[in-house]
């Protein structure tokens, strides 16, 4: 008997998500731009730090030479 299929994950994509993607694609800013700064500020506020830096992958912080802010484990959301 074959094992049941185990999906990698299930996303919830709502109309606001689609609208945000379309706005980003039509803005002319596909890799940088004002939304990056907005995200950095929102993430820094969420973490309780003065600054936030967005990077393109999980390993990129190793190459940025920017010290990582202390982020207590209880601040991380579990999904």
N, CA, C and O atoms as a Tripos MOL2 file, in Angstrom:
@<TRIPOS>MOLECULE
protein
  316   315    79     0     0
PROTEIN
NO_CHARGES

@<TRIPOS>ATOM
      1 N           0.8420   -1.1830    0.0000 N.3       1 UNK1
      2 CA          0.0000    0.0000    0.0000 C.3       1 UNK1
      3 C           0.8850    1.2430    0.0000 C.2       1 UNK1
      4 O           1.7920    1.3620    0.8240 O.2       1 UNK1
      5 N           0.6310    2.1460   -0.8980 N.am      2 UNK2
      6 CA          1.4110    3.3810   -1.0040 C.3       2 UNK2
      7 C           1.0500    4.3330    0.1380 C.2       2 UNK2
      8 O          -0.1140    4.4230    0.5270 O.2       2 UNK2
      9 N           2.0510    5.0430    0.6750 N.am      3 UNK3
     10 CA          1.7440    6.0110    1.7370 C.3       3 UNK3
     11 C           0.9170    7.1710    1.1960 C.2       3 UNK3
     12 O           1.0000    7.5170    0.0180 O.2       3 UNK3
     13 N           0.1260    7.7570    2.0700 N.am      4 UNK4
     14 CA         -0.6820    8.9150    1.6760 C.3       4 UNK4
     15 C           0.2350   10.0780    1.3170 C.2       4 UNK4
     16 O           1.3140   10.2250    1.8900 O.2       4 UNK4
     17 N          -0.1890   10.8850    0.3870 N.am      5 UNK5
     18 CA          0.5950   12.0450   -0.0340 C.3       5 UNK5
     19 C           0.6720   13.0610    1.0990 C.2       5 UNK5
     20 O          -0.3460   13.4190    1.6920 O.2       5 UNK5
     21 N           1.8740   13.5180    1.3950 N.am      6 UNK6
     22 CA          2.0790   14.5210    2.4320 C.3       6 UNK6
     23 C           2.4810   15.8240    1.7460 C.2       6 UNK6
     24 O           3.6090   15.9420    1.2680 O.2       6 UNK6
     25 N           1.5820   16.8000    1.6890 N.am      7 UNK7
     26 CA          1.9190   18.0650    1.0040 C.3       7 UNK7
     27 C           2.9800   18.8410    1.7790 C.2       7 UNK7
     28 O           3.0580   18.7520    3.0050 O.2       7 UNK7
     29 N           3.7770   19.5870    1.0650 N.am      8 UNK8
     30 CA          4.8240   20.4010    1.6830 C.3       8 UNK8
     31 C           4.2360   21.4600    2.5930 C.2       8 UNK8
     32 O           4.7430   21.6850    3.6920 O.2       8 UNK8
     33 N           3.2040   22.0950    2.1640 N.am      9 UNK9
     34 CA          2.5740   23.1410    2.9620 C.3       9 UNK9
     35 C           1.3070   23.6190    2.2800 C.2       9 UNK9
     36 O           1.0730   23.3520    1.1010 O.2       9 UNK9
     37 N           0.5130   24.3150    3.0290 N.am     10 UNK10
     38 CA         -0.7130   24.8640    2.4630 C.3      10 UNK10
     39 C          -0.7370   26.3510    2.7680 C.2      10 UNK10
     40 O          -0.6590   26.7570    3.9270 O.2      10 UNK10
     41 N          -0.8440   27.1420    1.7450 N.am     11 UNK11
     42 CA         -0.8540   28.5820    1.8890 C.3      11 UNK11
     43 C          -2.2770   29.1170    1.8340 C.2      11 UNK11
     44 O          -3.1670   28.5390    1.2110 O.2      11 UNK11
     45 N          -2.4490   30.2300    2.5030 N.am     12 UNK12
     46 CA         -3.7220   30.9390    2.4150 C.3      12 UNK12
     47 C          -3.4440   32.2440    1.6830 C.2      12 UNK12
     48 O          -2.8010   33.1400    2.2300 O.2      12 UNK12
     49 N          -3.9200   32.3530    0.4640 N.am     13 UNK13
     50 CA         -3.7100   33.5440   -0.3440 C.3      13 UNK13
     51 C          -5.0610   34.2180   -0.5320 C.2      13 UNK13
     52 O          -5.9810   33.6540   -1.1240 O.2      13 UNK13
     53 N          -5.1570   35.4380   -0.0120 N.am     14 UNK14
     54 CA         -6.4130   36.1860   -0.0930 C.3      14 UNK14
     55 C          -6.2740   37.3030   -1.1240 C.2      14 UNK14
     56 O          -5.1770   37.5660   -1.6190 O.2      14 UNK14
     57 N          -7.3750   37.9480   -1.4410 N.am     15 UNK15
     58 CA         -7.3830   39.0010   -2.4670 C.3      15 UNK15
     59 C          -6.3760   40.1160   -2.1730 C.2      15 UNK15
     60 O          -5.7640   40.6550   -3.0950 O.2      15 UNK15
     61 N          -6.2020   40.4660   -0.8870 N.am     16 UNK16
     62 CA         -5.2480   41.5300   -0.5340 C.3      16 UNK16
     63 C          -3.8190   41.1280   -0.8960 C.2      16 UNK16
     64 O          -3.0140   41.9760   -1.2800 O.2      16 UNK16
     65 N          -3.5020   39.8320   -0.7740 N.am     17 UNK17
     66 CA         -2.1730   39.3460   -1.1540 C.3      17 UNK17
     67 C          -1.9550   39.4860   -2.6620 C.2      17 UNK17
     68 O          -0.9050   39.9520   -3.1040 O.2      17 UNK17
     69 N          -2.9450   39.0830   -3.4350 N.am     18 UNK18
     70 CA         -2.8590   39.1770   -4.8980 C.3      18 UNK18
     71 C          -2.7260   40.6390   -5.3090 C.2      18 UNK18
     72 O          -1.9270   40.9670   -6.1870 O.2      18 UNK18
     73 N          -3.4990   41.5130   -4.6820 N.am     19 UNK19
     74 CA         -3.4350   42.9470   -4.9950 C.3      19 UNK19
     75 C          -2.0420   43.5010   -4.6960 C.2      19 UNK19
     76 O          -1.5050   44.2760   -5.4890 O.2      19 UNK19
     77 N          -1.4530   43.1170   -3.5700 N.am     20 UNK20
     78 CA         -0.1140   43.6030   -3.2040 C.3      20 UNK20
     79 C           0.9380   43.1310   -4.2050 C.2      20 UNK20
     80 O           1.8470   43.8840   -4.5540 O.2      20 UNK20
     81 N           0.8150   41.8880   -4.6650 N.am     21 UNK21
     82 CA          1.7700   41.3630   -5.6530 C.3      21 UNK21
     83 C           1.6320   42.1140   -6.9730 C.2      21 UNK21
     84 O           2.6360   42.4980   -7.5740 O.2      21 UNK21
     85 N           0.4070   42.3240   -7.4270 N.am     22 UNK22
     86 CA          0.1750   43.0530   -8.6800 C.3      22 UNK22
     87 C           0.7240   44.4750   -8.5780 C.2      22 UNK22
     88 O           1.3590   44.9660   -9.5110 O.2      22 UNK22
     89 N           0.4790   45.1390   -7.4380 N.am     23 UNK23
     90 CA          1.0120   46.4990   -7.2380 C.3      23 UNK23
     91 C           2.5360   46.5060   -7.3020 C.2      23 UNK23
     92 O           3.1300   47.3930   -7.9150 O.2      23 UNK23
     93 N           3.1630   45.5230   -6.6740 N.am     24 UNK24
     94 CA          4.6230   45.4510   -6.6960 C.3      24 UNK24
     95 C           5.1320   45.2110   -8.1220 C.2      24 UNK24
     96 O           6.0950   45.8470   -8.5510 O.2      24 UNK24
     97 N           4.4950   44.3060   -8.8470 N.am     25 UNK25
     98 CA          4.9210   44.0110  -10.2200 C.3      25 UNK25
     99 C           4.7520   45.2130  -11.1390 C.2      25 UNK25
    100 O           5.5700   45.4250  -12.0350 O.2      25 UNK25
    101 N           3.7130   45.9940  -10.9310 N.am     26 UNK26
    102 CA          3.4400   47.1490  -11.7880 C.3      26 UNK26
    103 C           4.1870   48.4070  -11.3540 C.2      26 UNK26
    104 O           4.1820   49.4040  -12.0770 O.2      26 UNK26
    105 N           4.8230   48.3790  -10.1980 N.am     27 UNK27
    106 CA          5.4690   49.5740   -9.6560 C.3      27 UNK27
    107 C           6.8100   49.8960  -10.3120 C.2      27 UNK27
    108 O           7.3010   51.0200  -10.2110 O.2      27 UNK27
    109 N           7.3990   48.9060  -10.9840 N.am     28 UNK28
    110 CA          8.7290   49.1160  -11.5440 C.3      28 UNK28
    111 C           9.8380   48.7390  -10.5700 C.2      28 UNK28
    112 O          11.0140   48.7970  -10.9300 O.2      28 UNK28
    113 N           9.4950   48.3590   -9.3640 N.am     29 UNK29
    114 CA         10.4700   47.9480   -8.3450 C.3      29 UNK29
    115 C          10.2760   46.4540   -8.0850 C.2      29 UNK29
    116 O           9.3990   46.0670   -7.3120 O.2      29 UNK29
    117 N          11.0870   45.6210   -8.7230 N.am     30 UNK30
    118 CA         10.9320   44.1840   -8.5330 C.3      30 UNK30
    119 C          11.8970   43.6140   -7.5000 C.2      30 UNK30
    120 O          11.6100   42.5720   -6.9110 O.2      30 UNK30
    121 N          13.0280   44.2660   -7.2660 N.am     31 UNK31
    122 CA         14.0010   43.7050   -6.3270 C.3      31 UNK31
    123 C          14.3170   44.6300   -5.1710 C.2      31 UNK31
    124 O          14.8010   44.1710   -4.1360 O.2      31 UNK31
    125 N          14.0640   45.8900   -5.3140 N.am     32 UNK32
    126 CA         14.3070   46.8600   -4.2480 C.3      32 UNK32
    127 C          13.1580   47.8550   -4.2690 C.2      32 UNK32
    128 O          12.1950   47.6770   -5.0150 O.2      32 UNK32
    129 N          13.2500   48.8700   -3.4810 N.am     33 UNK33
    130 CA         12.2250   49.9000   -3.5340 C.3      33 UNK33
    131 C          11.6180   50.2050   -2.1910 C.2      33 UNK33
    132 O          12.0770   49.7120   -1.1610 O.2      33 UNK33
    133 N          10.5800   51.0250   -2.2040 N.am     34 UNK34
    134 CA          9.9980   51.5110   -0.9570 C.3      34 UNK34
    135 C           9.3960   50.4170   -0.0800 C.2      34 UNK34
    136 O           9.3690   50.5720    1.1410 O.2      34 UNK34
    137 N           8.9220   49.3410   -0.6460 N.am     35 UNK35
    138 CA          8.3320   48.2760    0.1680 C.3      35 UNK35
    139 C           9.3650   47.5670    1.0290 C.2      35 UNK35
    140 O           9.0340   47.0500    2.0950 O.2      35 UNK35
    141 N          10.6080   47.5370    0.5790 N.am     36 UNK36
    142 CA         11.6650   46.9110    1.3730 C.3      36 UNK36
    143 C          11.8700   47.7030    2.6670 C.2      36 UNK36
    144 O          11.9550   47.1220    3.7490 O.2      36 UNK36
    145 N          11.9470   49.0180    2.5490 N.am     37 UNK37
    146 CA         12.1020   49.8620    3.7270 C.3      37 UNK37
    147 C          10.9220   49.7430    4.6800 C.2      37 UNK37
    148 O          11.0950   49.7270    5.8990 O.2      37 UNK37
    149 N           9.7290   49.6600    4.1190 N.am     38 UNK38
    150 CA          8.5260   49.4890    4.9450 C.3      38 UNK38
    151 C           8.5920   48.1660    5.7090 C.2      38 UNK38
    152 O           8.2680   48.1060    6.8950 O.2      38 UNK38
    153 N           9.0150   47.1110    5.0160 N.am     39 UNK39
    154 CA          9.1310   45.8030    5.6620 C.3      39 UNK39
    155 C          10.1870   45.8310    6.7680 C.2      39 UNK39
    156 O           9.9570   45.3100    7.8590 O.2      39 UNK39
    157 N          11.3430   46.4380    6.4880 N.am     40 UNK40
    158 CA         12.4090   46.5040    7.4900 C.3      40 UNK40
    159 C          11.9430   47.2350    8.7490 C.2      40 UNK40
    160 O          12.2200   46.7930    9.8640 O.2      40 UNK40
    161 N          11.2460   48.3390    8.5720 N.am     41 UNK41
    162 CA         10.7500   49.0910    9.7280 C.3      41 UNK41
    163 C           9.7100   48.2930   10.5070 C.2      41 UNK41
    164 O           9.7390   48.2700   11.7370 O.2      41 UNK41
    165 N           8.8000   47.6450    9.8040 N.am     42 UNK42
    166 CA          7.7590   46.8550   10.4760 C.3      42 UNK42
    167 C           8.3690   45.6670   11.2160 C.2      42 UNK42
    168 O           7.9520   45.3460   12.3280 O.2      42 UNK42
    169 N           9.3460   45.0200   10.6050 N.am     43 UNK43
    170 CA          9.9780   43.8630   11.2450 C.3      43 UNK43
    171 C          10.7910   44.2960   12.4600 C.2      43 UNK43
    172 O          10.7780   43.6220   13.4900 O.2      43 UNK43
    173 N          11.4940   45.4150   12.3440 N.am     44 UNK44
    174 CA         12.2600   45.9360   13.4800 C.3      44 UNK44
    175 C          11.3210   46.2740   14.6350 C.2      44 UNK44
    176 O          11.6280   45.9810   15.7910 O.2      44 UNK44
    177 N          10.1880   46.8840   14.3300 N.am     45 UNK45
    178 CA          9.2180   47.2210   15.3740 C.3      45 UNK45
    179 C           8.6830   45.9560   16.0320 C.2      45 UNK45
    180 O           8.5330   45.9040   17.2520 O.2      45 UNK45
    181 N           8.3990   44.9520   15.2410 N.am     46 UNK46
    182 CA          7.9010   43.6790   15.7620 C.3      46 UNK46
    183 C           8.9140   43.0340   16.7020 C.2      46 UNK46
    184 O           8.5530   42.4630   17.7320 O.2      46 UNK46
    185 N          10.2060   43.1370   16.3240 N.am     47 UNK47
    186 CA         11.2810   42.5290   17.1250 C.3      47 UNK47
    187 C          11.7110   43.4050   18.2900 C.2      47 UNK47
    188 O          12.4530   42.9560   19.1640 O.2      47 UNK47
    189 N          11.2550   44.6440   18.3090 N.am     48 UNK48
    190 CA         11.6420   45.5530   19.3790 C.3      48 UNK48
    191 C          13.0460   46.0850   19.2300 C.2      48 UNK48
    192 O          13.7130   46.3650   20.2260 O.2      48 UNK48
    193 N          13.5100   46.2300   17.9880 N.am     49 UNK49
    194 CA         14.8430   46.7680   17.7190 C.3      49 UNK49
    195 C          14.7280   48.0810   16.9680 C.2      49 UNK49
    196 O          13.6730   48.4120   16.4270 O.2      49 UNK49
    197 N          15.8250   48.8260   16.9400 N.am     50 UNK50
    198 CA         15.8280   50.1250   16.2660 C.3      50 UNK50
    199 C          15.9510   49.9830   14.7560 C.2      50 UNK50
    200 O          15.4690   50.8400   14.0150 O.2      50 UNK50
    201 N          16.5800   48.9290   14.2960 N.am     51 UNK51
    202 CA         16.8540   48.7510   12.8670 C.3      51 UNK51
    203 C          16.4660   47.3490   12.4190 C.2      51 UNK51
    204 O          16.4300   46.4110   13.2160 O.2      51 UNK51
    205 N          16.1780   47.2260   11.1340 N.am     52 UNK52
    206 CA         15.9260   45.9330   10.5150 C.3      52 UNK52
    207 C          16.5620   45.9160    9.1440 C.2      52 UNK52
    208 O          16.6070   46.9440    8.4690 O.2      52 UNK52
    209 N          17.0570   44.7570    8.7190 N.am     53 UNK53
    210 CA         17.6930   44.6290    7.4100 C.3      53 UNK53
    211 C          17.0770   43.4470    6.6830 C.2      53 UNK53
    212 O          17.0820   42.3280    7.1980 O.2      53 UNK53
    213 N          16.5520   43.6820    5.5030 N.am     54 UNK54
    214 CA         16.0110   42.6050    4.6770 C.3      54 UNK54
    215 C          17.1260   42.0440    3.8010 C.2      54 UNK54
    216 O          17.9140   42.7940    3.2250 O.2      54 UNK54
    217 N          17.1830   40.7260    3.7090 N.am     55 UNK55
    218 CA         18.1630   40.0630    2.8480 C.3      55 UNK55
    219 C          17.4310   39.0800    1.9490 C.2      55 UNK55
    220 O          16.2450   38.8190    2.1470 O.2      55 UNK55
    221 N          18.1320   38.5340    0.9640 N.am     56 UNK56
    222 CA         17.4700   37.7190   -0.0430 C.3      56 UNK56
    223 C          17.4460   36.2280    0.2660 C.2      56 UNK56
    224 O          16.8290   35.4660   -0.4780 O.2      56 UNK56
    225 N          18.1000   35.7880    1.3420 N.am     57 UNK57
    226 CA         18.0970   34.3660    1.6570 C.3      57 UNK57
    227 C          18.4550   34.1550    3.1190 C.2      57 UNK57
    228 O          18.8190   35.0980    3.8210 O.2      57 UNK57
    229 N          18.3500   32.9190    3.5710 N.am     58 UNK58
    230 CA         18.6690   32.6100    4.9570 C.3      58 UNK58
    231 C          20.1450   32.6460    5.2740 C.2      58 UNK58
    232 O          20.5230   32.7900    6.4370 O.2      58 UNK58
    233 N          20.9990   32.5160    4.2530 N.am     59 UNK59
    234 CA         22.4420   32.5370    4.5020 C.3      59 UNK59
    235 C          23.0580   33.9140    4.2900 C.2      59 UNK59
    236 O          24.2000   34.1400    4.6920 O.2      59 UNK59
    237 N          22.3490   34.8150    3.6840 N.am     60 UNK60
    238 CA         22.9050   36.1370    3.3790 C.3      60 UNK60
    239 C          23.3770   36.9130    4.6080 C.2      60 UNK60
    240 O          24.3730   37.6280    4.4980 O.2      60 UNK60
    241 N          22.7290   36.8200    5.7680 N.am     61 UNK61
    242 CA         23.2370   37.5670    6.9260 C.3      61 UNK61
    243 C          24.6850   37.2350    7.2720 C.2      61 UNK61
    244 O          25.3870   38.0630    7.8540 O.2      61 UNK61
    245 N          25.1410   36.0320    6.9190 N.am     62 UNK62
    246 CA         26.5240   35.6560    7.1960 C.3      62 UNK62
    247 C          27.5080   36.5200    6.3970 C.2      62 UNK62
    248 O          28.6610   36.6830    6.7950 O.2      62 UNK62
    249 N          27.0590   37.0550    5.3000 N.am     63 UNK63
    250 CA         27.9370   37.8270    4.4230 C.3      63 UNK63
    251 C          27.7570   39.3330    4.5670 C.2      63 UNK63
    252 O          28.5480   40.0940    4.0100 O.2      63 UNK63
    253 N          26.7510   39.7800    5.2890 N.am     64 UNK64
    254 CA         26.4850   41.2070    5.3780 C.3      64 UNK64
    255 C          27.3710   41.9300    6.3740 C.2      64 UNK64
    256 O          27.5400   43.1460    6.2820 O.2      64 UNK64
    257 N          27.9430   41.1970    7.3270 N.am     65 UNK65
    258 CA         28.7730   41.7690    8.3840 C.3      65 UNK65
    259 C          28.0000   42.7690    9.2250 C.2      65 UNK65
    260 O          28.5690   43.6960    9.8000 O.2      65 UNK65
    261 N          26.6930   42.5620    9.2860 N.am     66 UNK66
    262 CA         25.8300   43.3680   10.1490 C.3      66 UNK66
    263 C          25.5220   42.5020   11.3630 C.2      66 UNK66
    264 O          25.0320   41.3830   11.2090 O.2      66 UNK66
    265 N          25.7970   42.9960   12.5670 N.am     67 UNK67
    266 CA         25.5040   42.1650   13.7390 C.3      67 UNK67
    267 C          24.0150   41.8630   13.8510 C.2      67 UNK67
    268 O          23.1740   42.7340   13.6300 O.2      67 UNK67
    269 N          23.7070   40.6410   14.1900 N.am     68 UNK68
    270 CA         22.3060   40.2470   14.3520 C.3      68 UNK68
    271 C          21.7720   40.7900   15.6660 C.2      68 UNK68
    272 O          22.4340   40.6800   16.6990 O.2      68 UNK68
    273 N          20.5930   41.3700   15.6380 N.am     69 UNK69
    274 CA         20.0010   41.8100   16.9120 C.3      69 UNK69
    275 C          19.5840   40.5940   17.7260 C.2      69 UNK69
    276 O          19.2720   39.5460   17.1600 O.2      69 UNK69
    277 N          19.5750   40.7190   19.0110 N.am     70 UNK70
    278 CA         19.1100   39.6440   19.8660 C.3      70 UNK70
    279 C          17.6110   39.4940   19.6810 C.2      70 UNK70
    280 O          16.8640   40.4570   19.8560 O.2      70 UNK70
    281 N          17.1740   38.3180   19.3370 N.am     71 UNK71
    282 CA         15.7530   38.0440   19.1380 C.3      71 UNK71
    283 C          15.3660   36.8750   20.0240 C.2      71 UNK71
    284 O          15.6710   35.7280   19.6980 O.2      71 UNK71
    285 N          14.7000   37.1430   21.1400 N.am     72 UNK72
    286 CA         14.3070   36.0470   22.0290 C.3      72 UNK72
    287 C          13.4080   35.0550   21.3020 C.2      72 UNK72
    288 O          12.6070   35.4450   20.4530 O.2      72 UNK72
    289 N          13.5370   33.8000   21.6280 N.am     73 UNK73
    290 CA         12.7410   32.7570   20.9790 C.3      73 UNK73
    291 C          11.2440   32.9860   21.1600 C.2      73 UNK73
    292 O          10.4620   32.6230   20.2820 O.2      73 UNK73
    293 N          10.8270   33.5770   22.2760 N.am     74 UNK74
    294 CA          9.4010   33.7850   22.4840 C.3      74 UNK74
    295 C           8.8170   34.8150   21.5350 C.2      74 UNK74
    296 O           7.5960   34.9120   21.4100 O.2      74 UNK74
    297 N           9.6780   35.6020   20.8520 N.am     75 UNK75
    298 CA          9.1850   36.5850   19.8920 C.3      75 UNK75
    299 C           8.8440   35.9420   18.5520 C.2      75 UNK75
    300 O           8.0990   36.5120   17.7550 O.2      75 UNK75
    301 N           9.3880   34.7600   18.3100 N.am     76 UNK76
    302 CA          9.1450   34.0920   17.0310 C.3      76 UNK76
    303 C           7.7670   33.4370   17.0380 C.2      76 UNK76
    304 O           7.4060   32.7380   17.9850 O.2      76 UNK76
    305 N           7.0150   33.6680   15.9920 N.am     77 UNK77
    306 CA          5.6930   33.0680   15.8930 C.3      77 UNK77
    307 C           5.8390   31.6220   15.4170 C.2      77 UNK77
    308 O           6.6620   31.3250   14.5510 O.2      77 UNK77
    309 N           5.0720   30.7720   15.9630 N.am     78 UNK78
    310 CA          5.0350   29.3740   15.5420 C.3      78 UNK78
    311 C           3.8130   29.1710   14.6600 C.2      78 UNK78
    312 O           2.7040   29.5620   15.0250 O.2      78 UNK78
    313 N           4.0180   28.5630   13.5050 N.am     79 UNK79
    314 CA          2.8910   28.3290   12.5960 C.3      79 UNK79
    315 C           2.6110   26.8560   12.4970 C.2      79 UNK79
    316 O           1.6980   26.4480   11.7800 O.2      79 UNK79
@<TRIPOS>BOND
     1     1     2 1
     2     2     3 1
     3     3     4 2
     4     3     5 am
     5     5     6 1
     6     6     7 1
     7     7     8 2
     8     7     9 am
     9     9    10 1
    10    10    11 1
    11    11    12 2
    12    11    13 am
    13    13    14 1
    14    14    15 1
    15    15    16 2
    16    15    17 am
    17    17    18 1
    18    18    19 1
    19    19    20 2
    20    19    21 am
    21    21    22 1
    22    22    23 1
    23    23    24 2
    24    23    25 am
    25    25    26 1
    26    26    27 1
    27    27    28 2
    28    27    29 am
    29    29    30 1
    30    30    31 1
    31    31    32 2
    32    31    33 am
    33    33    34 1
    34    34    35 1
    35    35    36 2
    36    35    37 am
    37    37    38 1
    38    38    39 1
    39    39    40 2
    40    39    41 am
    41    41    42 1
    42    42    43 1
    43    43    44 2
    44    43    45 am
    45    45    46 1
    46    46    47 1
    47    47    48 2
    48    47    49 am
    49    49    50 1
    50    50    51 1
    51    51    52 2
    52    51    53 am
    53    53    54 1
    54    54    55 1
    55    55    56 2
    56    55    57 am
    57    57    58 1
    58    58    59 1
    59    59    60 2
    60    59    61 am
    61    61    62 1
    62    62    63 1
    63    63    64 2
    64    63    65 am
    65    65    66 1
    66    66    67 1
    67    67    68 2
    68    67    69 am
    69    69    70 1
    70    70    71 1
    71    71    72 2
    72    71    73 am
    73    73    74 1
    74    74    75 1
    75    75    76 2
    76    75    77 am
    77    77    78 1
    78    78    79 1
    79    79    80 2
    80    79    81 am
    81    81    82 1
    82    82    83 1
    83    83    84 2
    84    83    85 am
    85    85    86 1
    86    86    87 1
    87    87    88 2
    88    87    89 am
    89    89    90 1
    90    90    91 1
    91    91    92 2
    92    91    93 am
    93    93    94 1
    94    94    95 1
    95    95    96 2
    96    95    97 am
    97    97    98 1
    98    98    99 1
    99    99   100 2
   100    99   101 am
   101   101   102 1
   102   102   103 1
   103   103   104 2
   104   103   105 am
   105   105   106 1
   106   106   107 1
   107   107   108 2
   108   107   109 am
   109   109   110 1
   110   110   111 1
   111   111   112 2
   112   111   113 am
   113   113   114 1
   114   114   115 1
   115   115   116 2
   116   115   117 am
   117   117   118 1
   118   118   119 1
   119   119   120 2
   120   119   121 am
   121   121   122 1
   122   122   123 1
   123   123   124 2
   124   123   125 am
   125   125   126 1
   126   126   127 1
   127   127   128 2
   128   127   129 am
   129   129   130 1
   130   130   131 1
   131   131   132 2
   132   131   133 am
   133   133   134 1
   134   134   135 1
   135   135   136 2
   136   135   137 am
   137   137   138 1
   138   138   139 1
   139   139   140 2
   140   139   141 am
   141   141   142 1
   142   142   143 1
   143   143   144 2
   144   143   145 am
   145   145   146 1
   146   146   147 1
   147   147   148 2
   148   147   149 am
   149   149   150 1
   150   150   151 1
   151   151   152 2
   152   151   153 am
   153   153   154 1
   154   154   155 1
   155   155   156 2
   156   155   157 am
   157   157   158 1
   158   158   159 1
   159   159   160 2
   160   159   161 am
   161   161   162 1
   162   162   163 1
   163   163   164 2
   164   163   165 am
   165   165   166 1
   166   166   167 1
   167   167   168 2
   168   167   169 am
   169   169   170 1
   170   170   171 1
   171   171   172 2
   172   171   173 am
   173   173   174 1
   174   174   175 1
   175   175   176 2
   176   175   177 am
   177   177   178 1
   178   178   179 1
   179   179   180 2
   180   179   181 am
   181   181   182 1
   182   182   183 1
   183   183   184 2
   184   183   185 am
   185   185   186 1
   186   186   187 1
   187   187   188 2
   188   187   189 am
   189   189   190 1
   190   190   191 1
   191   191   192 2
   192   191   193 am
   193   193   194 1
   194   194   195 1
   195   195   196 2
   196   195   197 am
   197   197   198 1
   198   198   199 1
   199   199   200 2
   200   199   201 am
   201   201   202 1
   202   202   203 1
   203   203   204 2
   204   203   205 am
   205   205   206 1
   206   206   207 1
   207   207   208 2
   208   207   209 am
   209   209   210 1
   210   210   211 1
   211   211   212 2
   212   211   213 am
   213   213   214 1
   214   214   215 1
   215   215   216 2
   216   215   217 am
   217   217   218 1
   218   218   219 1
   219   219   220 2
   220   219   221 am
   221   221   222 1
   222   222   223 1
   223   223   224 2
   224   223   225 am
   225   225   226 1
   226   226   227 1
   227   227   228 2
   228   227   229 am
   229   229   230 1
   230   230   231 1
   231   231   232 2
   232   231   233 am
   233   233   234 1
   234   234   235 1
   235   235   236 2
   236   235   237 am
   237   237   238 1
   238   238   239 1
   239   239   240 2
   240   239   241 am
   241   241   242 1
   242   242   243 1
   243   243   244 2
   244   243   245 am
   245   245   246 1
   246   246   247 1
   247   247   248 2
   248   247   249 am
   249   249   250 1
   250   250   251 1
   251   251   252 2
   252   251   253 am
   253   253   254 1
   254   254   255 1
   255   255   256 2
   256   255   257 am
   257   257   258 1
   258   258   259 1
   259   259   260 2
   260   259   261 am
   261   261   262 1
   262   262   263 1
   263   263   264 2
   264   263   265 am
   265   265   266 1
   266   266   267 1
   267   267   268 2
   268   267   269 am
   269   269   270 1
   270   270   271 1
   271   271   272 2
   272   271   273 am
   273   273   274 1
   274   274   275 1
   275   275   276 2
   276   275   277 am
   277   277   278 1
   278   278   279 1
   279   279   280 2
   280   279   281 am
   281   281   282 1
   282   282   283 1
   283   283   284 2
   284   283   285 am
   285   285   286 1
   286   286   287 1
   287   287   288 2
   288   287   289 am
   289   289   290 1
   290   290   291 1
   291   291   292 2
   292   291   293 am
   293   293   294 1
   294   294   295 1
   295   295   296 2
   296   295   297 am
   297   297   298 1
   298   298   299 1
   299   299   300 2
   300   299   301 am
   301   301   302 1
   302   302   303 1
   303   303   304 2
   304   303   305 am
   305   305   306 1
   306   306   307 1
   307   307   308 2
   308   307   309 am
   309   309   310 1
   310   310   311 1
   311   311   312 2
   312   311   313 am
   313   313   314 1
   314   314   315 1
   315   315   316 2
@<TRIPOS>SUBSTRUCTURE
     1 UNK1         2 RESIDUE 1 A UNK
     2 UNK2         6 RESIDUE 1 A UNK
     3 UNK3        10 RESIDUE 1 A UNK
     4 UNK4        14 RESIDUE 1 A UNK
     5 UNK5        18 RESIDUE 1 A UNK
     6 UNK6        22 RESIDUE 1 A UNK
     7 UNK7        26 RESIDUE 1 A UNK
     8 UNK8        30 RESIDUE 1 A UNK
     9 UNK9        34 RESIDUE 1 A UNK
    10 UNK10       38 RESIDUE 1 A UNK
    11 UNK11       42 RESIDUE 1 A UNK
    12 UNK12       46 RESIDUE 1 A UNK
    13 UNK13       50 RESIDUE 1 A UNK
    14 UNK14       54 RESIDUE 1 A UNK
    15 UNK15       58 RESIDUE 1 A UNK
    16 UNK16       62 RESIDUE 1 A UNK
    17 UNK17       66 RESIDUE 1 A UNK
    18 UNK18       70 RESIDUE 1 A UNK
    19 UNK19       74 RESIDUE 1 A UNK
    20 UNK20       78 RESIDUE 1 A UNK
    21 UNK21       82 RESIDUE 1 A UNK
    22 UNK22       86 RESIDUE 1 A UNK
    23 UNK23       90 RESIDUE 1 A UNK
    24 UNK24       94 RESIDUE 1 A UNK
    25 UNK25       98 RESIDUE 1 A UNK
    26 UNK26      102 RESIDUE 1 A UNK
    27 UNK27      106 RESIDUE 1 A UNK
    28 UNK28      110 RESIDUE 1 A UNK
    29 UNK29      114 RESIDUE 1 A UNK
    30 UNK30      118 RESIDUE 1 A UNK
    31 UNK31      122 RESIDUE 1 A UNK
    32 UNK32      126 RESIDUE 1 A UNK
    33 UNK33      130 RESIDUE 1 A UNK
    34 UNK34      134 RESIDUE 1 A UNK
    35 UNK35      138 RESIDUE 1 A UNK
    36 UNK36      142 RESIDUE 1 A UNK
    37 UNK37      146 RESIDUE 1 A UNK
    38 UNK38      150 RESIDUE 1 A UNK
    39 UNK39      154 RESIDUE 1 A UNK
    40 UNK40      158 RESIDUE 1 A UNK
    41 UNK41      162 RESIDUE 1 A UNK
    42 UNK42      166 RESIDUE 1 A UNK
    43 UNK43      170 RESIDUE 1 A UNK
    44 UNK44      174 RESIDUE 1 A UNK
    45 UNK45      178 RESIDUE 1 A UNK
    46 UNK46      182 RESIDUE 1 A UNK
    47 UNK47      186 RESIDUE 1 A UNK
    48 UNK48      190 RESIDUE 1 A UNK
    49 UNK49      194 RESIDUE 1 A UNK
    50 UNK50      198 RESIDUE 1 A UNK
    51 UNK51      202 RESIDUE 1 A UNK
    52 UNK52      206 RESIDUE 1 A UNK
    53 UNK53      210 RESIDUE 1 A UNK
    54 UNK54      214 RESIDUE 1 A UNK
    55 UNK55      218 RESIDUE 1 A UNK
    56 UNK56      222 RESIDUE 1 A UNK
    57 UNK57      226 RESIDUE 1 A UNK
    58 UNK58      230 RESIDUE 1 A UNK
    59 UNK59      234 RESIDUE 1 A UNK
    60 UNK60      238 RESIDUE 1 A UNK
    61 UNK61      242 RESIDUE 1 A UNK
    62 UNK62      246 RESIDUE 1 A UNK
    63 UNK63      250 RESIDUE 1 A UNK
    64 UNK64      254 RESIDUE 1 A UNK
    65 UNK65      258 RESIDUE 1 A UNK
    66 UNK66      262 RESIDUE 1 A UNK
    67 UNK67      266 RESIDUE 1 A UNK
    68 UNK68      270 RESIDUE 1 A UNK
    69 UNK69      274 RESIDUE 1 A UNK
    70 UNK70      278 RESIDUE 1 A UNK
    71 UNK71      282 RESIDUE 1 A UNK
    72 UNK72      286 RESIDUE 1 A UNK
    73 UNK73      290 RESIDUE 1 A UNK
    74 UNK74      294 RESIDUE 1 A UNK
    75 UNK75      298 RESIDUE 1 A UNK
    76 UNK76      302 RESIDUE 1 A UNK
    77 UNK77      306 RESIDUE 1 A UNK
    78 UNK78      310 RESIDUE 1 A UNK
    79 UNK79      314 RESIDUE 1 A UNK
